[in-house]
Amino acid sequence: MALCNGDSKLEISSTEQNGSCEGAVVILDAGAQYGKVIDRRVRELLVRSEILPLETPAFAIREQGFRAIIISGGPASVYAEDAPWFDPAIFTIGKPVLGICYGMQMMNKVFGGTVHRKSVREDGVFNVGLDNTCSLFRGLQKEELVLLTHGDSVDKVADGFKVVAQSGNIIAGIANEQKKLYGTQFHPEVDLTEHGMEMLRNFLFEIAGCTSNFTVQNRQQSCINEIREKVDKSKVLVLLSGGVDSTVCTALLNKALNQDQVIAVHIDNGFMRKRESQSVEEALTKLGIKLKVVNAAHTFYNGTTTLPISEEDRTPRKRISKTLNMTTNPEEKRKIIGDTFVKVANEVIGEMNLKPDEVLLAQGTLRPDLIESASHIASGKAEVIKTHHNDTELIRKLRDEGKVIEPLKDFHKDEVRALGRELGLPEEIVCRHPFPGPGLAIRVICADEPYVCKDFAETNNILKIITDFSASVKKPHTLLQRVKSCISDEEEEKLMQITSLHSLNAFLLPIKTVGVQGDCRSYSYVCGLTSKEAPHWESLMFLARLIPRMCHSINRVVYVFGSHVKEPPTDITPTFLTTGVLSTLRQADFVAHSILRESGYSGKISQMPVILTPLHFDRDPLQKQPSCRRSVVVRTFITSDFMTGIPATPGNHIPEEVVLKMVNEIKKIPGISRVMYDLTSKPPGTTEWE
């Protein structure tokens, strides 16, 4: 099988083509999850940008004529022995510099300041105080909502710099106006920083003196030209899920090539939604796309892959994984599914009597997929958050051999939707909620034993102090001081108010989910919240932002519907990808999405994963009743870039009665114990739970 390395380059002005970068901005990549978002935001402001490795020498930046430097965030610590190398002269060649997160810490360290790991993490949206006399923040309010995601913080500010932003007691921004050096601990490039574009505009135009003369000319034609060049007379096998990414990819291929060159295949992996394959076939046939449907459920259930002997083993030795229907590790599940897709695709090529060397594999891979998988195409230093099924080791091998074509891999989700409209795709396809390639397989939290580490009891004690804060302050405790050290005076006052007015309980659930904290992958506890009265959503959202900051082993917070939970589960219902388990989730997913569609609010929510967890609530521990039921989570998610986002607040983004109707209908499904609502933003939680 074959694919071409389809990096969709933009048609831009002649200055780029002759090698000069005069007037452009260079983004030095320190491994941020949001590095490509910086690039995109700069280009949205019609300023040309180039992403280069962090270690790019200062003389090269100066010689190429870059006007300004932006240093991205990253997962490393500036004080670590293995911290990425960089040329400190980048700060002294007379170019304006904006250091974001890790970039700010680098800048502070170079000029004699210090950076330390604090007891408090910040992962989520926070109010920060700004000095709006600083050029970077001119025209903004003295308080702004921003995204922070870090564990290290500036301790001593470097000589010549002043503090220009603070998040409680934590330094969130520094500046040396004379040298035009600026640092933000938060991320101005993401949607969750409400006025981040104004900050970037200030840096680019007021500080760096850039001009807005960069225009992207016809990305669609650029993609088509590249497809034709790479494919030539070969055939292309495209795997179609029916989602917007793979459909736009297929539409591009159909427009660029002769119809007999494009082989569109929908593989039913056994993890599709209710009636999904049937509706995909009908929708794509209407678009004039000839679709071959392959039922490969049995192949996927019994699929395996090769894995390292252990996480510590650095030798090339490999082991065969368990079959997918017996696997609990989410990374292994994703790798098995990705590799099985390729195996099934090869079988299709064989059945059609095609020559493997003359067939390329096409995928609707997007930029965020590659960033979260830590693909070198998107970033040289990013941490793996989760392996996407379209970026496994086998896919990377095929890509290195030039056998994969990915015309959308430089696009984000909203850009793909715009391209889909440009190609004439109907709105119901363009605006479909994303559905992951691995399907329901990564929406079942598989487990054969509870996740209970040595910090379980202590973390539960901290949670008790947080939700009973107004009473806890009257009884001094060493953990109380730890809680108080993590919050500002304003937050302490709000926590006092919430815990005085509402009777809440918080507890750890003995399961793990995937998250992203400080540009690194986390695989940690879920915290459950319950109340004796009807949920007060604003208070619950506040607690969901606060708890992961104080308890670093928690990356997700849920509200548990129903009566007050007296005895949280400490064991689990053994759960694997069996047909019965999948049928239960398939029905819950169908019920929830049917209600959302009927409400007319489907377009207000970007994505709504429905997750099945191995948790059985409401069992009397004295009776020693075994855990045999499971619980469902509804994860409403609002985003435009899919790199960051927030949960939909009932009563604000979505009517509370719609959510309650979902809860009541899901509870009628046999085998369901309780229904929960995910309150977590991204970060610290990813969109999907696995």
N, C-alpha and C positions, 0 to 999 in steps of 0.2 A: 504494500500500500504506500501511497506517496502523498505528501502535502508540501506546499510551498510556504516559506516563512512570510506570511502576508501581513507585514506591518504597514498599516494604511497611512502612508506619508501624505502630508498636505501639500497642495500646490500653492507655493508662496512666492514672494517677490524674488527677483533675480539676485538680490544680494546674498540670499542663503545659498543659492546654487553655485555661486562662485567662491564660497568658502568664508566670506567675511561675516562677522557677527556684529558689525558696527551698530550701536544703539540698542542691541538686544539685552535681555536679562538672562543670566546663567543661574540655574537652580542646581545647587550641589546636593547630591542625593546621599543622605546619611542613613537610609533604610526606612523611611517613614511609610506608614500605611497610606498617608495622604499626599505623597510626593507628586503623583501624577495630577492630583486635584490642584496643587499650586500651579503647575504648568497650564492647566486648563483655565484657571481663573485669570492668570496673566494674559492669556490669549483672548479671553472674553473681553478684556479691556483693550484689545487690539494692539498689544505690545508683543513683539516676538520673544520667544523664550526657548532655551535649550536646556535639557537635563544632562548633566555631566557627573562623573563619579566624584565623591567627596575629596578624593586625593588629588584632584586636578591641580597642577602647580599654579601659583599666582601669576607667574610670567606668561603662562599660556592664556590665562583669562585676560590679561592686559593686552597681549599681542593680538588676540582675536577681536578686540574692540568692544567687549561687553561693557554696558553702561552701569550695571548694578548686579549685585550678588544676593541671592536668597538661599539660605541654608535650611534644609528640611529638618523635621524631627527624625527620631530614630530610636531603636530599642536598646542601644548601648548606654553605658554610664561613662561619663567623661573621665572619671578617676580610675576606671578599670584598667588592668594591665593590657587587656586585649581591645581597648577602645580603638575605633578606626583611626588610621593615620590621616592627617590633613596638613596642608601647608599654612602655618600661622601667618605668613606674609599676605594672605588674602585680605587681612584686616588693615593692612598698612600700605596698600597700593593706590589709595585715594579713591576707591570705588565705594559708593554707599552700600551697606550690608544690612539685610534683615535676617536675623537668626530666629528660627521658629523652634520652640521647645528645646530639643537637644542642641540646635544651632545657637540658641541664646546661652546655654550652659557652656558650650565651647568658647564663645566670645568672652564670657565672664572669666573663665579659667585662664585664657591667653593673657588677659590684662591684669592678672593677679588676684582675682576674686576666687571664692571657694564654692564648691557644690557638694551637698551631702544628701544621703538618703534619709528622708524624714519618716517619722512613725505614721504619718497620714499620707494616703494616696488621694489624688483627685482624678476621678474618671467620670466625666459627664458635664452637664451645663451648669455654670455658676455665674453669679453676679460678681464682677470685679470692679474695683474703683480705679478710674483712669485720671491721669494728669492731662487734661485736654488742652493745656498750653504746649504740650509736646507736639512737634510737627506730625508725628505718626498718627496722633489721635485728634488732630484739629477738626473741629466741626462735630465731634461726637459728644454724647452726654458724659457726665462724671461717673456714671455707673452703666455698665454694659453687660449683656449676657454673652458669655463666650464658652467654647469647649476647651476643657482642660483634661489631659490624660497623661499623668506622670507620677513617678514615685520619688525621683530625685528633685531637689529644689536648690536654688541659689541661696547660699547662707550669708557669705560676705560679698558685698557688691564691689566690683573692680574699681580701682582708682580712675577718676575721670568720668565715671558713669553715675547716673542718678536713677532712683527707683521711679518709674512712671506708671506702674500698674501694680495693684495688690489684690490678692484673693484672701481676705481675712488677714492672717499673719504671714501668709506666703507671698514672696516676691513674684509677681506675674509679668513684669515688664521692666526693662532697663534701657537707658539711652545715653549716648555721648553725642549730643547735637553737633558739636564742633567737628567731630570726625565723621558725622553721618553714619553712626553705628547704632543699630536698634535691635532689641531682642524682646520677643514675647514668649512667655511660657505656654500661652494658649495658642490655638490654631485659627488664625484669621481666614484661612482658605476654605473652611468648611461651612456648610449651611447653618450649622448649629450656633456659630458665632454670628449674631444677628446683623451686625454692621461691619463684618470682616472685609467686604468688598471696598467699603469706604477707607479702611485702614490700608489695604493694598493700593488703592487709588492714590492715597496720600503719599505712600512710599514711592510709587512709580513716577508720578507726575510732579508732585511738590518737592520731594526730596531728591529723587534721582534725575529728574528732568527728562524722562522718556517721552516719546511722541507716539500717538495712537494711529500708526499708519500700516499696521500689519493686518492683512485680511486673508481669511481662509476662502479659497476659491473652489467651490464645487467639490466637496468631499466625496459625493456620490460618484462623480466621474473619475476621481482619483482612485477610488476603490475598484471601479469597473476596469480601468486601464491596467491596474496591477493584477487583477484576476486573469485578464486575457494574457498578459505577459507571462505569468507564472504557469498557467494551465496549458496554454498553447493548444495542442490537439488531444491532450489527455482527457480522460473522463474524471469526474469528481463525484465522490460518494458523500452526501451530506446527511448527517443524522438529525432528524427533525423531531423535537419534542412537542411542537405546536405552540411553544412560547414565543414571545416577541423576538428574542435574539436569533433563534434558529430559523424562524420564518423570514425575518429580514435578510439573513445570510442567504437563504435559498432564493429569495426574490432577486437579490443582487446577482447571484450566480446565473439565474434564468435570464436576466437582462444582459449579462456580459457574454454568455456563451450560447452555443446552439443547444436546443432542448435535448437532443440525444446525448449530449455530453454530461448532463446533470442527472444523477441517480439519487432521488430523494427517498430516504428510508426512515420509517418511524418504528423504533424498537419498543415494544411493550415489555418492559422489564419486570412486570408484576407488581410495581410500586406506584402505578398510576392512580389518579383520583377516580371516583366513581364515574363510569361512562366516558372517561377522558379520551381514550384511544379512538373511540367511535366519533366523538365530536371533533377531534383533531383531523381525522380522515375527511369528514364532511366539510370542515372549514377550508382545508387546503385544496380539496377537489374543486370547490367553488372558485378558488383563485387560479385555477388552471394548472395546478401543480400535480403531476402524476406521482402518486405516493404508493410505495410498497410497504405494507405493514407486516412486521415480523413479531410473532408471539414467542418471546424468549424467557418467560417467567421462570421455567424450570432451570434453564441454564444459569440465570442470575442467582436464584436461591442456593444453588450448589456451586457457585463460582468461588474461586480462590485467587490468590496472588502470591508473589514472592516478597518477603519482608526481611529486613536485617535480623540477625540472630537475636539481638537485643538492642535497646537504646544506647547502651554503653559500647557495644561492639562496633569498632570502626573498620573492621576488615571487610572484604568484598563478600564474605560468606552470607548465604541467604537461607531462609526457612520458608516452607509452604504455610500459608495462613490457614486458619480454620475455614470451613465453608461459610458463606455469607449468612446463612440462616442460623449459625451458631456463634457469630461474631458479636461482641459487645463494644469493642473500641471504635469510636466514630471515625478516626483517621483510617483505620483498616477497612471499615465499611466503604468509605469513599474510594479508596484505592482499588478494592475488589470490583466495585461497580464500574469505575473508569476503565479498568483493564478488560473487564468482561464486555463492555461496549465495543472495544476494539476487536476482541475475539469474534464477537457476533458479526461485526462489520466485515471481517475477513471471510467468514463463512458465506455471507451474502455475495461477496465478490466471487467466491468459488462456485456457488450455485448458478451464477449468471455467466459463468465461463469467461470471466474477464481476466486479463493479465494483471497481477498485483502491482507490477512495476509501472504500469500505465494508468494507475488509479490514485488520485490524491484524496485525502480525507479532509472534508471541510467541516468547520465547527463555528458556532456562534459565540465564541469566547469573547468576553468583555475585559476591559482594563481592570475593574475591581476583582475579577476572578483571579487574574494573574498576580495582582498585588497580594491578595490574601493567601495565595499558594506560594508566595515568595519566588515567583518566576523571575529569572534574570532579565527577561524581556521588559518587565515593568520596573524592577528596581534591583540594584546590585546587592543591597544589604538588608532588605526587608525580612522580618521574621515570618515563619509559617503560622498563619492563624488557623486555616483549615485547608486541606488539599481539595481542590475542586475536581470533580470527576473528569473535566476536560483539561486537566493539567497534572496528570499523574506522571510517574516516572516513565511509564511506557509511552505516553503521549509526548513527553519531552524528548524521548529517544527518537520517535518518529519525526518530531519537529526538527531535531538536529540533523536528521537525514534528508531534510527538505521535503517531507511527505505529508505535511499538514498545512492547510491554508485557512487563515483566520482573518478575514477582511475587516472584522469589527473589533480587533483586539486593542485598538487605540481609542475606542469609544466608551462612554459611560451610558447608563441605561436611558436617561432622558434624551441623549443624543441619538441613540438607536431608534427611539420612538419617533423623533423628528425625521430621521432618515426613512423610516417605514412609511410615514405619511407622504414624504416626497416621492416614494416609489409607488404610491397609490394603494397601499394596503388599507383594508377597512378598519374603522376605529375600534371595533370589538376585538380585533387581533392586536392592534397597536397598543391598546390600553389594558390588555389582559394583565392580571396580577402575575408576577413572576412565579414560576414553579420550578424548583431545582431539578436538574437532570437525574439525580439519584432518587427523586420523588419522595414518597412516604417513608422510604428506608431510613432517611436521616431525620424523620419526624417521629420515630419511635425511639425512646430512650431505652436501649437494651441494657440489661444488667442481670448478673447471676448472684450478686451479693451487694449488700448496702455499702455506701461510701461513707465510712466513719473513721476519720483520722484522729490523731491524738489531740488536736485542737478543738474537737467537736464540742466538748463540755464547756471549755472556756469561751468559745465563740457564742454559744447559746447564752452564757451568763452576760456577755456584752450586749447581746440582743435584748435580753430582759431589762437591762439598765436603760437602754435606748427607749424602749416602748413604755417604760414605767419611770421615765426620767424625773417627772415632777415629784415622785415619792422617793426616788433613789438619791436625790441631792440632799435629803434630810438624813441619810444614813451613809456617811463617808465610806468609800471602798476604793481599793487601789485601782480597780478597773474603771471606776467612775472618773478618776483623774485622766485616764487614757482616753475616755470618750470626750471629756471636756477639752483636752488638748487638740482634738481633731476638728473642732468647730469654732466659728467666730462667735462673738457676743450676740450678734443678731440672730444667728442660727440657734444658739442656746435659748434665746428668748422664745423663738418660734417653737422649738421642741418642747419647752415648758408648757406653752399654750396648748399645743396639740395633745400632749399626754395628760393634761389636766381635763381637757374637754372630752377626750375619746378613750374608751377602754379597749386597748389594743394588746395583741400578743404577737411576738415574733419568734421564729424558731428555724433551725436548720432542717432541711430535707435531705435524706441520705442518698442523694443522687448528684451527678456531676453534669455540667453543661459547658460548652465552649464559649469563651469571651475574648475580648481584646482589651488589654490594659497596658498603657504606656508603650504602644506599638508592638507589644508582645502577645503571644497566645496565652490564654489562661484556660484551665480546665478544672473548674471549682464548684463549690457548693451553690445551691439555690436556697434563698431565704424565703420562708412563707410568712405572710402577715394575715392576721384574722382579727375581727372586731365583734363586739357584742351587739353593736347597733349597725344600721345601714352604713355602707362604706362612704367615707368622706374623701372623695378622690383627690382633691388638692393636697390634703394631709398625707395620703398614701404615696403620692408621687414625690412629695418632699422627702419622706422617709426612704423611698427607693433610691433617691440620689445620694442620701447621706450614708446609708448603711455600707455600701461597698468602699467608701472612703475610710471608714473606721475598721472594717473587717476585710482585709485584703484577700482572704480566702473565699470571699463571696463575690460572684460576678453577675448575679441575677436575683431579682426580687419579684415575688408574685403575690397577688391577693387571692386568698382561698375563700370562695363563696360558700355560704351556708352558715350553720351555727358555729359559735365560738369553738375553736379546736382546743380541747382540753389535753389530749394525749397525742402529740404529733407522732407520725409513724417513725420508727427507728429501724425497720426492716423493709424489704421490698418484695414485690411479686416477681419471681423469675420471669424475664421477658426477652424473647428473641423474635426474629423476623419470620414468624409462622403465619400461615394463612388466616387463622382465627384472630390473631393480634392485628394483622393488617386490615381485616374486614371491620373490626371495631373502629379503628382510626379512620378508615375510608368513610364510614357512616357519619362519624362525628364531624369530619371535614365537610362532607356534603351538606349536613344540617346547618353548620355555621355559615358556610358561604351562600347557601340558598337564602337564609335570613338576611345576610348582608346585602345581597343583590335586590331582594324584595324591598328593603328599606330605602333604596336609592342612594345609599352612602358608599357603595363599592368604589366609586371614583374618588372619594375623599381619603381613602386608605390606600397606601402604596402597595402593601402586601399584608397577608394575614395567615401566617403559618398556624396550623392546628396541630398540637403535639400530644402524643400519648406517653404518659410517664408510669413507672411501675409502683405507684404509691396507693396504698389502701388505708384510708382514714377511718376514724370512728369505730375502732375495735377496742374492746375492754381488755387491758393488759392482764387482768387477773384471770380471765377466761382463756387466755393464750390462744385466741382465735388466729388461724394462719392468715397470712397476707395472700389474697387471691383475686382482688379487684385491681383496677387501674384508674388513674385520674387523667383528665384532659386539661391542656393549657391552651388558651386563646391568646395569640400574640399579634395584636394590631400594631402596624408599623407605618410611620409617616416619614418620607424622605424624598429628596429629589436627586441625590447623587449616589445613594445606596452604600456610601462609605460611612455616613453618620445618619442618625435619625432618632426619632422619639416615639414612645408609645402613644396611641390615641387616648386622650383622657375622656372617659364617659361623661356625658353632660356638657362637653365642650366640643371635641372633634367629632363625636359620634353620640347619638341619643342613648342615655342609660337604658331605656326600655329595650333598645335593639340588643344590647349586650345581655340583659337579663333574659330576653327571649331565647338567645343562644344557649345560655346556661341551663334554663329549664328544659329545653328540647334535648340537649346533649345528655342531661341526667337521666332521660328516659331510655337511653341505649343500654341494653343488658351488659353488666360487668363494669359499669362506670361507678366509681366511688364519689369523687368530687370534681368540680370544675374550677380552674384557677385562671387568673388574668395576669399576663406579664406586664409589669410596671417599669421595665428596664429600658433605658435609652441605649444607643450604640455610639460610643462605648459606655459602660463596660461590657454589655452583652452584645453578641453578634445578632444579625437578623434571625438566622436559624439557630436552633438549640444545639445542633451538631455540625 
